[in-house]
Amino acid sequence: IPRYQVLGAAISSLITQYFAAITQAILAHRFFKIGFRLNILLRFIIFTMISMLICYLTNFMIVDPLFGMLIASTLIALAAIATGLFSIRGIYTILKSDKES
């Protein structure tokens, strides 16, 4: 981490979070008999790779950090919609059902 500074800390944190998520998924499947859907895992992996690519490219292409963060956040949100991990219709349904109760 000292050699790569902030980038090293971010990468080590990302790796740690992935191992924690995988461990939790395995334990949930084993102890609580929660189903495992491969298509969601594949979409999540694709989304993660797209997000990392977006962050990498905006880091080098956009000089202003605040503007780069805004562009990266917008593109990552669009990637979440494109991969099906985030559903605008689902959010609308939740908001609509909340108003009815």
PyMOL commands that set and color helices and strands:
alter all, ss='L'
color gray80, all
select helices_A, chain A and resi 5-32+38-61+65-82+88-100
alter helices_A, ss='H'
color red, helices_A
deselect
rebuild
show_as cartoon
